[in-house]
Amino acid sequence: MTGLDAFHDPASIAVVGASGTPTKWGYWLARGALTGTARRTVHLVNARGGAVLGQETARSLRELPDAPELVAFAVPGPALGAAVDEALALGARGLLAITAGVEDERGLAARVRAAGARLIGPNCLGIYDASAELDLVWGQFRPGSLAIVSQSGQLGLELAGLAADAGLGISRFVSVGSQADVTAHEVLTDLAGHDATRLVALYLESFGDGRALIAALTALRRAGKPVLLLTVGASDAGRQAARSHTGAMTTATDIVDAACETAGAVRAETPARLIAAAQLLVRAPRPTGRRVVVVTDSGGQGALAVDLASRAGLLVEPLPPPTRNAIAAGLPPQAATANPVDLAGGGEQDLRTYGRVVDLVAASGGADAVLMSGYFGSYGRDIPAHQERETEVALELARSAVRHGLPVLVHSMARSTTTTEALRAAGVPTYEDIETAVGALGTAARLAERGLADVRTSSGAEVRTPQAAGGRPGGRPGGLPTAAPTAFGYLAARDLLAGAGIAFPPALAVTDLAELRHAATRLTAPYVLKADWLEHKSEHGGVAVGLGDAIALESSYMEMSLRLGPGRYVVEELDRRPHVVEMVVATRRDPSFGPVVVVGAGGTETELWRDSVLALAPCTHEDALSLIARLRCAPLLNGWRGRPPADTGALADTVVRLSRLAATRPDLLEIELNPVRVAPAGLLAVDALITLTAAAPAAPAGEIAAGDSSTGETLR
């Protein structure tokens, strides 16, 4: 199979379905293709013949004097197959199908690959490359350094339009459409070597081979081209069919965020926020940390900026005393110089004060970015005599950013003025509202943190992911195999997980009173009685806790077995250790990204608290500790109000062990330990649920081969 060279800078192009009517796709493809005639041969094909846009057309590809390297199709769906076959017969290497409504996309793609060619689309909105003068899209793009790769063509065009409004141009645009042949991760990998691209905006609705996508994002990060991702799937609807508590706590975007963290990318919430961050990342030096100093000419605007910065995860720390003294030397006595820096009218007295203060802050060593907020940008508009001086200060702000190697951002009350345009032209990101400015800086800071660290691939084990698309009726985040998955009982789960090194309390299985009485003599009271086969025992009255002696155990067993019926029950010793924190540790298998591991606040209220974080599996001990530290409940583990700290090392070890088990066992769809009781010395898992893929049916307890979790053996 060939690469994507035919889509880079083809020597010749043919547009099939060329039209002179501006409302038709054939017009825009022909018009764009003709802009590159100084660089390549362009053929136009129209079944009726005649001239289109001043150039004579051929009635079919067979009439062309030579085989075009790239063919773009704007023909009805039923006609696409024959047109593609004609192009392949001539020896075309690249095919671009705008056409929607193609019935057999897979068959079409198979024919293309068999011929050694590549296909972008169908159902896409074209491609563009500024440096190659390749223009096969609807509309007009401004050349620049932002690449856009989008599964939704129209959303890709929206991103391009927002970029143009912000004064940013496009280096390459690829609407991947149905991805019948060429996939998004191939396009992204290809962009790593694209010299004109400095930043990539990516929109995807489905991720296909998620691990291949991570590899592509990683390649871009290593090439110094950050990726900002847009996707969908954060709603509650997908969680409704989740079988485990963990599945109900997480969304598809949680998994995407974990993938982004692994690869060094960042997810943006909206197209506007993505482009706001892109403006900073393309124009300015990139921040190397989270410290921001706010410089303002308004106490109110400064306070608001600081609040927003803190909420965005940025650090607002006081400037060092020498810098504060230097700043104060030229300001009114009432000025604030710690952080935020409030000029208190000093800027109005002398516009050069803005540049002087920003330069002092940037040189202080106490900031990774400077955010200026307030009236600056409006002086020249409101007092024309000040325009020249304000423009000079704008250029000085840009020079300070370059001189000190950190970004200077400006939030201006002015919508669009000579000064704000001068700021942007000089490389200073400029925003109309403070929330957007702070959000852009927060995104850039997260990218900086991820870009500075090596990719965390842990063990490097190959992870096979299920290829089944779709899922059970109603859907769920991450999807499930088409056939319904199965689960097996608590004892069987204990056997498997104990073999992976997970600690449980002593327990015995019972099926009648005689076995129950024997178990009472072998185990130490107080006891816990559980119905082995129930997935969520507390919800169905399938667990009794704190049974103080054999009599209480027998009484509880009689009541429970009469209510739930005969079956396998479990008698387990109650964990009575003091100062315990209940956690949940779990794994899920996503059809695109493979296994993920989750850790969070556990117990019966785990779904209520929704305090969990996740990472791709397998993970390292360092990764696990980092996840735990991000939890809202982390202070409980660290020793809340005089309590001794819990054994977070043991918790991290359990996270790692579970992640490795999930990574080596593709038949395990979900694993959940809830609760995991973490004490000052060690932990115990006191309930477990394992859900198998449909291809690996559950076996009765006692027939599970525990073995070494690293063998990858199947359950039997």
C-alpha positions as CSV (number, residue, x, y, z in Angstrom):
1,M,0.0,0.0,0.0
2,T,1.4,3.4,-1.0
3,G,1.7,6.4,1.4
4,L,0.1,9.8,1.1
5,D,2.5,11.4,-1.4
6,A,-0.2,11.9,-4.0
7,F,-2.0,14.3,-1.7
8,H,1.1,16.4,-0.9
9,D,2.1,18.1,-4.1
10,P,0.8,16.1,-7.1
11,A,2.2,16.8,-10.5
12,S,-1.2,16.6,-12.1
13,I,-4.9,16.8,-10.9
14,A,-8.2,15.9,-12.6
15,V,-11.5,17.2,-11.2
16,V,-14.3,14.8,-12.2
17,G,-17.7,16.6,-12.1
18,A,-16.2,20.1,-12.8
19,S,-18.9,22.8,-13.0
20,G,-19.2,26.5,-13.7
21,T,-22.1,26.8,-11.2
22,P,-20.9,28.3,-7.8
23,T,-23.5,26.4,-5.9
24,K,-22.0,23.1,-6.9
25,W,-19.0,21.3,-5.4
26,G,-17.6,20.8,-8.9
27,Y,-17.2,24.6,-9.2
28,W,-15.2,24.9,-6.0
29,L,-12.9,21.9,-6.8
30,A,-12.3,23.2,-10.3
31,R,-11.8,26.8,-9.2
32,G,-9.3,25.8,-6.5
33,A,-7.5,23.3,-8.7
34,L,-6.9,26.0,-11.3
35,T,-5.2,28.3,-8.8
36,G,-2.3,25.8,-8.9
37,T,-1.7,25.7,-12.7
38,A,1.7,27.4,-12.4
39,R,2.7,24.3,-10.4
40,R,1.0,21.4,-12.0
41,T,-1.2,20.2,-14.8
42,V,-4.9,20.5,-14.1
43,H,-7.6,18.6,-16.1
44,L,-11.3,19.2,-15.8
45,V,-13.8,16.5,-16.6
46,N,-17.5,17.1,-17.3
47,A,-19.7,14.5,-18.9
48,R,-21.3,17.2,-21.2
49,G,-18.0,18.6,-22.3
50,G,-17.5,22.3,-23.1
51,A,-15.6,24.9,-21.1
52,V,-15.7,25.3,-17.4
53,L,-14.1,28.5,-15.8
54,G,-12.4,29.2,-19.1
55,Q,-10.8,25.8,-19.6
56,E,-12.0,23.1,-22.0
57,T,-13.1,19.9,-20.3
58,A,-12.8,16.2,-21.2
59,R,-16.0,14.1,-21.2
60,S,-14.3,11.3,-19.2
61,L,-10.9,10.5,-17.7
62,R,-10.2,8.2,-20.6
63,E,-10.0,11.3,-22.9
64,L,-7.1,12.8,-20.9
65,P,-3.6,12.7,-22.6
66,D,-2.0,11.2,-19.5
67,A,-2.9,9.7,-16.2
68,P,-3.5,12.3,-13.4
69,E,-1.7,11.6,-10.2
70,L,-4.6,12.9,-8.1
71,V,-8.3,12.7,-9.0
72,A,-11.0,14.6,-7.1
73,F,-14.6,13.5,-7.5
74,A,-17.8,15.6,-7.2
75,V,-20.3,13.1,-8.7
76,P,-23.5,11.5,-7.4
77,G,-23.1,8.6,-5.1
78,P,-24.3,5.9,-7.5
79,A,-21.7,7.1,-10.1
80,L,-18.7,7.2,-7.8
81,G,-17.8,3.5,-8.1
82,A,-17.5,3.5,-11.8
83,A,-15.6,6.8,-11.8
84,V,-13.1,5.5,-9.3
85,D,-12.6,2.3,-11.3
86,E,-11.9,4.4,-14.4
87,A,-9.3,6.4,-12.5
88,L,-7.6,3.3,-11.1
89,A,-7.5,1.8,-14.5
90,L,-5.5,4.8,-15.7
91,G,-3.1,4.5,-12.9
92,A,-4.1,7.4,-10.6
93,R,-2.4,7.2,-7.2
94,G,-4.5,9.5,-5.1
95,L,-8.3,9.8,-5.0
96,L,-10.4,12.4,-3.2
97,A,-14.1,11.7,-2.9
98,I,-16.4,14.5,-1.9
99,T,-19.4,12.4,-2.7
100,A,-21.8,11.3,0.0
101,G,-24.4,8.5,-0.1
102,V,-22.0,5.8,-1.3
103,E,-23.5,2.4,-0.6
104,D,-20.5,0.1,-0.5
105,E,-17.7,2.3,1.0
106,R,-15.7,-0.7,2.2
107,G,-15.8,-2.4,-1.2
108,L,-14.8,0.8,-2.9
109,A,-11.8,1.2,-0.5
110,A,-10.8,-2.4,-1.0
111,R,-10.6,-1.9,-4.8
112,V,-8.5,1.3,-4.2
113,R,-6.0,-0.5,-2.0
114,A,-5.8,-3.5,-4.3
115,A,-4.7,-1.1,-7.0
116,G,-2.0,0.4,-4.8
117,A,-3.8,3.7,-4.6
118,R,-5.2,5.7,-1.6
119,L,-8.6,7.3,-1.1
120,I,-9.5,10.3,1.2
121,G,-13.3,10.2,1.9
122,P,-15.9,9.6,0.7
123,N,-18.3,12.1,2.3
124,C,-15.5,14.7,3.0
125,L,-15.0,18.4,2.3
126,G,-11.7,18.2,0.6
127,I,-8.0,19.0,1.2
128,Y,-5.8,22.1,1.1
129,D,-2.1,22.7,1.3
130,A,-0.8,26.2,1.3
131,S,2.8,25.6,0.5
132,A,1.9,23.2,-2.3
133,E,-0.8,25.5,-3.7
134,L,-3.2,22.6,-3.5
135,D,-6.7,23.9,-3.1
136,L,-9.5,21.3,-3.3
137,V,-12.0,22.6,-0.7
138,W,-15.2,24.7,-0.5
139,G,-14.4,28.4,0.1
140,Q,-11.1,30.2,0.4
141,F,-8.3,29.8,3.0
142,R,-5.6,32.1,4.2
143,P,-2.2,30.5,4.3
144,G,-0.6,30.1,7.7
145,S,0.8,27.5,10.1
146,L,-2.3,25.9,11.6
147,A,-3.3,22.4,10.2
148,I,-6.8,21.2,10.5
149,V,-7.8,17.5,10.4
150,S,-11.5,16.9,10.8
151,Q,-13.9,14.0,10.6
152,S,-16.7,16.6,10.1
153,G,-16.0,18.7,7.1
154,Q,-18.3,21.5,8.1
155,L,-16.8,21.7,11.6
156,G,-13.4,21.8,10.0
157,L,-14.6,24.8,7.9
158,E,-15.9,26.4,11.1
159,L,-12.4,26.1,12.7
160,A,-10.8,27.6,9.6
161,G,-13.3,30.5,9.7
162,L,-12.6,31.2,13.4
163,A,-8.9,31.0,12.7
164,A,-9.3,33.6,9.9
165,D,-11.2,35.9,12.3
166,A,-8.3,35.6,14.7
167,G,-5.8,36.4,12.0
168,L,-4.5,32.8,11.7
169,G,-3.9,31.0,8.5
170,I,-4.1,27.4,7.4
171,S,-1.1,25.3,6.5
172,R,-2.9,22.1,5.6
173,F,-6.6,21.1,5.8
174,V,-7.8,17.5,5.5
175,S,-11.4,16.5,5.8
176,V,-11.1,12.7,6.3
177,G,-14.9,12.0,6.0
178,S,-15.8,8.4,6.3
179,Q,-12.2,7.2,6.5
180,A,-13.0,4.3,4.3
181,D,-9.3,4.1,3.4
182,V,-7.0,6.9,4.6
183,T,-7.5,7.4,8.4
184,A,-7.1,10.4,10.6
185,H,-4.1,8.8,12.4
186,E,-2.4,8.4,9.0
187,V,-3.0,12.0,8.1
188,L,-1.7,13.1,11.5
189,T,1.5,11.0,11.3
190,D,2.1,12.5,7.8
191,L,1.8,16.0,9.3
192,A,4.8,15.4,11.6
193,G,7.0,16.0,8.6
194,H,5.1,19.0,7.2
195,D,7.4,22.0,7.6
196,A,4.7,24.6,7.3
197,T,2.7,23.3,10.2
198,R,3.3,24.5,13.7
199,L,0.1,23.4,15.4
200,V,-2.7,20.9,14.6
201,A,-6.4,21.2,15.3
202,L,-8.2,17.8,15.3
203,Y,-11.9,17.0,15.4
204,L,-12.9,13.3,15.7
205,E,-16.2,11.6,16.5
206,S,-14.8,8.0,16.4
207,F,-11.2,7.0,17.0
208,G,-10.8,3.6,15.3
209,D,-7.4,2.3,16.3
210,G,-6.9,4.4,19.4
211,R,-3.4,3.3,20.1
212,A,-2.3,4.1,16.5
213,L,-3.9,7.6,17.1
214,I,-1.8,8.0,20.2
215,A,1.3,7.1,18.3
216,A,0.5,9.7,15.7
217,L,-0.2,12.4,18.4
218,T,3.1,11.4,20.0
219,A,5.0,11.8,16.8
220,L,3.5,15.3,16.3
221,R,4.5,16.3,19.9
222,R,8.0,15.1,19.3
223,A,8.1,17.1,16.1
224,G,7.2,20.2,18.1
225,K,3.7,20.4,16.7
226,P,1.1,20.5,19.6
227,V,-2.4,19.0,19.0
228,L,-5.6,20.5,20.2
229,L,-8.5,18.0,20.0
230,L,-12.2,18.4,19.8
231,T,-14.6,15.5,20.2
232,V,-18.0,14.6,21.5
233,G,-19.3,12.1,24.1
234,A,-19.3,13.9,27.5
235,S,-23.1,13.5,28.1
236,D,-24.7,11.2,30.7
237,A,-26.7,9.3,28.1
238,G,-23.9,6.8,27.3
239,R,-23.4,5.9,31.0
240,Q,-26.9,4.5,31.4
241,A,-26.1,1.0,30.2
242,A,-22.9,0.7,32.3
243,R,-22.7,-2.5,34.2
244,S,-20.2,-1.6,36.9
245,H,-20.1,1.4,39.2
246,T,-17.0,2.6,37.4
247,G,-18.6,2.4,34.0
248,A,-21.3,4.7,35.3
249,M,-18.8,7.1,36.6
250,T,-16.8,7.7,33.4
251,T,-17.6,9.0,30.0
252,A,-16.1,8.6,26.5
253,T,-14.3,11.9,26.9
254,D,-12.7,10.8,30.1
255,I,-10.9,8.1,28.1
256,V,-10.0,10.5,25.4
257,D,-8.5,12.9,28.0
258,A,-6.4,10.0,29.3
259,A,-5.2,9.3,25.8
260,C,-4.4,12.9,25.3
261,E,-2.4,13.0,28.5
262,T,-0.4,10.0,27.4
263,A,0.3,11.5,24.0
264,G,0.9,15.0,25.1
265,A,-2.2,16.6,23.5
266,V,-5.0,18.6,25.0
267,R,-8.8,18.4,24.5
268,A,-10.6,21.7,23.9
269,E,-14.3,22.0,24.7
270,T,-15.5,24.2,21.8
271,P,-14.2,25.4,18.4
272,A,-13.9,28.9,19.8
273,R,-11.8,27.9,22.7
274,L,-9.6,25.8,20.5
275,I,-8.8,28.7,18.2
276,A,-8.2,31.0,21.2
277,A,-5.5,28.6,22.4
278,A,-4.2,28.3,18.9
279,Q,-3.7,32.0,18.7
280,L,-1.4,31.8,21.7
281,L,0.5,28.7,20.5
282,V,1.0,30.0,17.0
283,R,1.9,33.6,17.7
284,A,3.8,33.7,21.0
285,P,6.5,31.8,22.9
286,R,5.0,28.8,24.6
287,P,4.8,28.8,28.4
288,T,7.0,26.4,30.2
289,G,4.8,26.2,33.4
290,R,1.7,27.4,35.1
291,R,2.8,30.6,36.8
292,V,1.0,33.7,35.5
293,V,1.3,37.3,36.6
294,V,-1.6,39.6,35.9
295,V,-0.9,43.2,35.0
296,T,-4.0,45.5,35.0
297,D,-5.1,49.1,35.1
298,S,-8.3,48.1,37.0
299,G,-8.5,46.5,40.4
300,G,-11.8,44.8,39.5
301,Q,-10.5,43.4,36.3
302,G,-7.3,42.2,37.9
303,A,-9.2,40.4,40.7
304,L,-11.5,38.7,38.2
305,A,-8.5,37.6,36.1
306,V,-6.8,36.1,39.2
307,D,-10.0,34.2,40.1
308,L,-10.4,32.8,36.6
309,A,-6.7,31.9,36.5
310,S,-6.9,29.9,39.7
311,R,-9.9,28.1,38.6
312,A,-8.1,27.2,35.3
313,G,-5.3,25.5,37.3
314,L,-2.8,28.4,36.8
315,L,-0.6,29.5,39.7
316,V,-0.9,33.1,40.8
317,E,2.1,33.7,43.0
318,P,3.5,37.0,44.5
319,L,6.4,38.5,42.6
320,P,9.8,38.6,44.3
321,P,10.5,41.7,46.4
322,P,13.2,43.2,44.1
323,T,10.8,43.1,41.2
324,R,8.0,44.6,43.3
325,N,10.2,47.4,44.4
326,A,11.3,48.1,40.8
327,I,7.7,48.2,39.6
328,A,6.6,50.5,42.4
329,A,9.3,53.1,41.6
330,G,7.3,54.4,38.7
331,L,3.7,54.0,39.9
332,P,1.3,55.9,42.2
333,P,1.5,55.1,45.9
334,Q,-1.8,53.2,45.9
335,A,-0.6,50.7,43.1
336,A,-0.5,47.0,43.9
337,T,2.8,45.2,43.0
338,A,2.5,41.6,44.2
339,N,0.2,39.8,41.8
340,P,-2.0,41.1,40.3
341,V,-0.1,44.2,39.5
342,D,-2.5,47.1,39.5
343,L,-1.1,50.2,37.8
344,A,-3.6,52.4,39.6
345,G,-3.6,55.1,36.9
346,G,0.1,54.9,36.1
347,G,-0.7,53.7,32.6
348,E,-2.9,56.7,31.9
349,Q,-0.2,59.1,33.1
350,D,2.4,57.5,30.8
351,L,1.5,54.7,28.3
352,R,5.1,53.5,28.4
353,T,4.4,52.3,31.9
354,Y,2.6,49.2,30.5
355,G,5.7,48.2,28.6
356,R,8.0,48.9,31.5
357,V,6.0,46.9,34.0
358,V,5.5,43.9,31.7
359,D,9.2,43.8,30.9
360,L,10.1,43.9,34.6
361,V,7.6,41.0,35.3
362,A,8.9,39.0,32.4
363,A,12.5,39.4,33.5
364,S,11.7,38.5,37.2
365,G,11.9,34.8,36.9
366,G,8.6,34.6,38.8
367,A,6.4,34.1,35.8
368,D,5.8,31.6,32.9
369,A,3.4,34.0,31.3
370,V,2.2,37.6,31.6
371,L,-1.5,38.5,31.2
372,M,-2.4,42.1,30.7
373,S,-6.0,43.0,31.2
374,G,-7.9,46.3,31.0
375,Y,-8.1,49.4,28.9
376,F,-4.9,49.1,26.9
377,G,-5.9,49.0,23.2
378,S,-8.5,51.7,23.6
379,Y,-6.3,54.8,24.1
380,G,-5.6,55.4,20.4
381,R,-9.3,54.8,19.5
382,D,-10.6,57.2,22.2
383,I,-7.7,59.8,22.0
384,P,-6.2,59.7,18.5
385,A,-3.2,61.7,19.6
386,H,-2.2,58.7,21.7
387,Q,-2.3,56.2,18.8
388,E,1.3,56.4,17.9
389,R,2.5,56.0,21.4
390,E,0.1,53.1,22.1
391,T,1.3,51.3,19.0
392,E,4.9,51.7,20.1
393,V,4.0,50.1,23.5
394,A,2.3,47.3,21.7
395,L,5.5,46.5,19.8
396,E,7.5,46.8,23.1
397,L,5.2,44.1,24.6
398,A,6.0,41.8,21.7
399,R,9.7,42.5,22.1
400,S,9.5,41.6,25.8
401,A,7.9,38.3,25.0
402,V,10.6,37.4,22.6
403,R,13.5,38.7,24.8
404,H,12.4,36.7,27.8
405,G,11.0,33.7,26.0
406,L,7.5,33.7,27.6
407,P,4.1,34.6,26.3
408,V,2.5,38.0,26.9
409,L,-1.3,38.0,26.4
410,V,-3.5,41.0,26.2
411,H,-7.2,41.2,27.2
412,S,-8.4,44.5,25.8
413,M,-11.8,46.1,26.4
414,A,-11.5,47.3,22.8
415,R,-13.1,45.0,20.2
416,S,-10.9,45.7,17.2
417,T,-8.6,48.7,17.0
418,T,-5.4,49.8,15.4
419,T,-3.6,48.8,18.5
420,T,-5.1,45.3,18.9
421,E,-4.3,44.6,15.3
422,A,-0.8,45.8,15.8
423,L,-0.5,43.5,18.9
424,R,-1.6,40.5,16.8
425,A,0.6,41.3,13.9
426,A,3.6,41.6,16.3
427,G,2.8,38.2,17.8
428,V,0.9,39.1,21.0
429,P,-2.3,37.1,21.4
430,T,-5.1,39.5,22.0
431,Y,-8.6,38.6,23.3
432,E,-11.9,40.4,23.7
433,D,-12.9,38.8,27.0
434,I,-10.8,37.7,30.0
435,E,-12.3,34.2,30.3
436,T,-11.2,33.3,26.8
437,A,-7.7,34.7,27.5
438,V,-7.3,32.7,30.7
439,G,-8.7,29.6,29.1
440,A,-6.2,29.8,26.2
441,L,-3.3,30.2,28.7
442,G,-4.6,27.2,30.8
443,T,-4.6,25.1,27.7
444,A,-1.1,26.1,26.6
445,A,0.2,25.4,30.1
446,R,-1.3,21.9,30.1
447,L,0.4,21.3,26.7
448,A,3.7,22.6,28.1
449,E,3.6,20.1,31.0
450,R,2.7,17.2,28.7
451,G,5.2,18.2,26.0
452,L,8.1,18.4,28.5
453,A,7.7,14.8,29.8
454,D,8.5,11.6,28.0
455,V,5.5,9.6,26.7
456,R,4.4,7.3,29.5
457,T,4.2,3.9,27.9
458,S,5.1,1.9,31.0
459,S,5.7,-1.7,30.2
460,G,5.4,-1.2,26.4
461,A,3.2,-4.3,26.2
462,E,1.2,-4.7,23.1
463,V,-2.5,-4.3,23.8
464,R,-5.1,-5.9,21.6
465,T,-8.4,-4.1,21.4
466,P,-11.8,-5.5,20.4
467,Q,-12.8,-4.5,16.9
468,A,-16.5,-4.8,17.5
469,A,-18.3,-1.5,16.9
470,G,-21.6,-0.5,18.4
471,G,-22.8,-2.1,21.6
472,R,-25.8,-3.1,23.5
473,P,-29.1,-1.3,22.8
474,G,-28.8,2.2,24.3
475,G,-25.0,2.4,23.9
476,R,-22.4,3.1,26.5
477,P,-19.2,5.1,26.6
478,G,-16.4,3.1,25.1
479,G,-18.8,0.6,23.5
480,L,-19.2,-3.1,24.1
481,P,-19.0,-6.2,21.9
482,T,-22.2,-6.8,20.0
483,A,-23.1,-9.9,22.0
484,A,-24.0,-9.3,25.7
485,P,-21.0,-9.7,28.0
486,T,-21.1,-12.0,30.9
487,A,-19.9,-11.8,34.5
488,F,-18.9,-14.4,37.1
489,G,-19.1,-14.6,40.8
490,Y,-17.1,-13.0,43.6
491,L,-15.2,-16.1,44.5
492,A,-14.0,-16.6,40.9
493,A,-13.1,-13.0,40.7
494,R,-11.1,-13.3,44.0
495,D,-9.2,-16.3,42.6
496,L,-8.1,-14.5,39.5
497,L,-7.3,-11.3,41.2
498,A,-5.4,-12.9,44.0
499,G,-3.2,-14.5,41.4
500,A,-2.4,-11.0,40.2
501,G,-1.3,-10.0,43.7
502,I,-4.5,-8.3,44.9
503,A,-5.1,-8.8,48.7
504,F,-8.4,-10.0,50.0
505,P,-9.6,-11.0,53.5
506,P,-9.8,-14.8,54.3
507,A,-13.1,-16.3,53.0
508,L,-14.8,-19.6,52.3
509,A,-17.6,-20.7,50.0
510,V,-20.8,-22.2,51.5
511,T,-23.8,-23.8,49.9
512,D,-25.7,-25.2,53.0
513,L,-25.9,-24.9,56.7
514,A,-23.2,-27.6,57.3
515,E,-20.7,-25.7,55.2
516,L,-21.7,-22.4,56.9
517,R,-21.1,-23.8,60.4
518,H,-17.7,-25.3,59.3
519,A,-16.7,-21.9,57.8
520,A,-17.5,-20.2,61.2
521,T,-15.0,-22.5,62.9
522,R,-12.3,-21.8,60.3
523,L,-12.7,-18.0,60.2
524,T,-12.5,-15.3,62.8
525,A,-15.6,-13.3,63.7
526,P,-17.0,-10.8,63.0
527,Y,-18.1,-12.1,59.7
528,V,-19.5,-10.8,56.4
529,L,-22.0,-12.9,54.4
530,K,-22.3,-12.4,50.6
531,A,-24.4,-13.9,47.8
532,D,-21.6,-14.9,45.5
533,W,-23.4,-14.4,42.2
534,L,-24.9,-10.9,42.7
535,E,-23.0,-8.1,40.9
536,H,-24.2,-5.2,43.2
537,K,-24.8,-7.0,46.4
538,S,-25.8,-4.1,48.7
539,E,-28.5,-3.0,46.2
540,H,-30.2,-6.4,46.4
541,G,-29.8,-7.2,50.0
542,G,-27.1,-9.7,49.1
543,V,-24.6,-8.7,51.8
544,A,-24.7,-8.7,55.6
545,V,-21.8,-7.0,57.5
546,G,-20.7,-7.2,61.1
547,L,-22.1,-10.6,62.1
548,G,-20.6,-10.9,65.5
549,D,-20.7,-14.7,66.1
550,A,-21.7,-18.0,64.5
551,I,-25.4,-17.6,65.7
552,A,-25.7,-14.2,64.0
553,L,-24.1,-15.7,60.9
554,E,-26.5,-18.6,60.7
555,S,-29.5,-16.4,61.3
556,S,-28.4,-14.0,58.5
557,Y,-27.8,-17.0,56.2
558,M,-31.3,-18.4,56.8
559,E,-32.9,-15.1,56.0
560,M,-30.8,-14.3,52.9
561,S,-31.1,-17.8,51.4
562,L,-34.9,-17.8,51.9
563,R,-35.2,-14.4,50.2
564,L,-32.6,-14.9,47.4
565,G,-32.8,-18.6,47.0
566,P,-30.2,-21.4,47.0
567,G,-26.8,-20.8,45.6
568,R,-23.2,-20.2,46.5
569,Y,-22.6,-17.8,49.4
570,V,-19.4,-16.5,50.8
571,V,-18.4,-16.1,54.4
572,E,-15.6,-13.6,54.8
573,E,-13.7,-12.1,57.8
574,L,-14.7,-8.5,58.4
575,D,-11.9,-6.0,58.0
576,R,-11.8,-4.2,61.4
577,R,-8.6,-2.1,60.9
578,P,-9.0,1.5,62.0
579,H,-8.5,4.7,60.0
580,V,-9.5,3.0,56.7
581,V,-10.3,5.0,53.5
582,E,-12.6,3.2,51.0
583,M,-11.5,3.5,47.4
584,V,-12.4,1.9,44.1
585,V,-9.9,0.6,41.6
586,A,-11.2,-0.7,38.3
587,T,-10.4,-1.3,34.6
588,R,-12.5,-1.0,31.5
589,R,-11.8,-2.0,27.9
590,D,-12.5,0.7,25.3
591,P,-12.9,-0.5,21.7
592,S,-10.6,2.2,20.4
593,F,-8.0,2.8,23.1
594,G,-8.0,-0.6,24.8
595,P,-7.8,-1.0,28.6
596,V,-8.0,1.9,30.9
597,V,-7.5,1.9,34.7
598,V,-9.7,4.0,37.1
599,V,-9.1,4.9,40.7
600,G,-11.5,6.9,42.8
601,A,-13.5,7.4,46.0
602,G,-15.1,4.0,46.7
603,G,-18.0,2.5,48.6
604,T,-21.7,2.4,48.0
605,E,-21.8,6.2,47.2
606,T,-19.0,6.1,44.6
607,E,-21.4,7.1,41.8
608,L,-22.7,10.0,43.9
609,W,-19.3,11.5,44.6
610,R,-18.0,11.0,41.0
611,D,-14.5,11.5,42.2
612,S,-12.4,9.4,39.9
613,V,-9.5,9.7,37.4
614,L,-8.3,7.3,34.8
615,A,-5.3,6.5,32.6
616,L,-4.5,4.2,29.8
617,A,-3.3,0.8,30.9
618,P,-0.8,-0.5,31.7
619,C,0.5,2.3,34.0
620,T,3.6,2.7,36.2
621,H,3.8,3.2,39.9
622,E,4.6,6.8,39.3
623,D,1.6,7.2,37.1
624,A,-0.6,5.6,39.7
625,L,0.6,8.0,42.5
626,S,0.0,10.9,40.2
627,L,-3.6,9.8,39.5
628,I,-4.3,9.4,43.3
629,A,-2.9,12.8,44.0
630,R,-5.4,14.3,41.6
631,L,-8.5,13.0,43.4
632,R,-10.6,15.3,45.5
633,C,-10.5,12.7,48.3
634,A,-6.7,12.6,48.3
635,P,-6.6,14.6,51.6
636,L,-8.3,11.7,53.3
637,L,-5.5,9.4,52.1
638,N,-2.9,11.9,53.2
639,G,-4.1,12.0,56.8
640,W,-7.2,14.2,57.4
641,R,-7.5,16.1,60.7
642,G,-4.8,14.2,62.6
643,R,-5.5,10.8,61.3
644,P,-2.5,8.7,60.2
645,P,-2.0,8.7,56.4
646,A,-3.3,5.7,54.4
647,D,-0.9,3.5,52.5
648,T,-1.0,5.2,49.2
649,G,2.0,3.1,48.0
650,A,-0.1,0.0,48.4
651,L,-3.0,1.6,46.6
652,A,-0.7,2.6,43.7
653,D,0.6,-0.9,43.6
654,T,-2.9,-2.3,43.3
655,V,-3.7,0.2,40.5
656,V,-0.5,-1.0,38.6
657,R,-1.3,-4.7,39.1
658,L,-4.9,-4.3,37.9
659,S,-3.8,-2.3,34.9
660,R,-1.2,-4.9,33.9
661,L,-3.8,-7.7,34.3
662,A,-6.2,-5.8,32.0
663,A,-3.5,-5.1,29.5
664,T,-2.6,-8.8,29.2
665,R,-6.1,-10.2,29.2
666,P,-8.2,-8.9,26.3
667,D,-11.0,-11.2,27.5
668,L,-11.6,-9.1,30.6
669,L,-14.1,-6.4,29.7
670,E,-14.4,-4.8,33.1
671,I,-12.7,-5.4,36.5
672,E,-13.9,-3.5,39.6
673,L,-12.6,-3.7,43.1
674,N,-15.1,-1.7,45.3
675,P,-14.5,-1.0,48.0
676,V,-10.7,-1.3,48.4
677,R,-10.1,-0.5,52.1
678,V,-6.8,1.3,52.4
679,A,-5.4,1.4,56.0
680,P,-2.2,3.0,57.3
681,A,-0.5,-0.3,56.6
682,G,-1.7,-2.1,53.5
683,L,-5.1,-2.6,51.9
684,L,-7.8,-5.2,51.4
685,A,-10.2,-5.5,48.5
686,V,-13.6,-6.6,50.0
687,D,-15.7,-6.9,46.8
688,A,-14.8,-7.6,43.2
689,L,-16.7,-7.8,39.9
690,I,-15.3,-9.1,36.6
691,T,-17.2,-8.9,33.3
692,L,-16.0,-11.0,30.4
693,T,-16.3,-10.3,26.7
694,A,-18.9,-12.4,24.9
695,A,-16.1,-14.6,23.5
696,A,-15.1,-15.7,27.0
697,P,-18.1,-17.1,28.8
698,A,-18.0,-17.2,32.6
699,A,-17.1,-20.4,34.4
700,P,-18.4,-21.6,37.7
701,A,-16.3,-20.7,40.8
702,G,-13.5,-23.1,41.3
703,E,-12.9,-23.5,37.6
704,I,-11.0,-20.3,37.1
705,A,-7.3,-20.8,36.5
706,A,-5.8,-17.9,38.5
707,G,-2.2,-18.4,37.4
708,D,0.2,-15.5,36.8
709,S,-1.5,-12.4,35.5
710,S,1.3,-11.8,33.0
711,T,0.6,-15.0,31.0
712,G,-2.4,-13.6,29.2
713,E,-4.2,-17.0,29.5
714,T,-7.9,-17.2,28.9
715,L,-10.4,-17.9,31.6
716,R,-11.7,-21.5,31.6
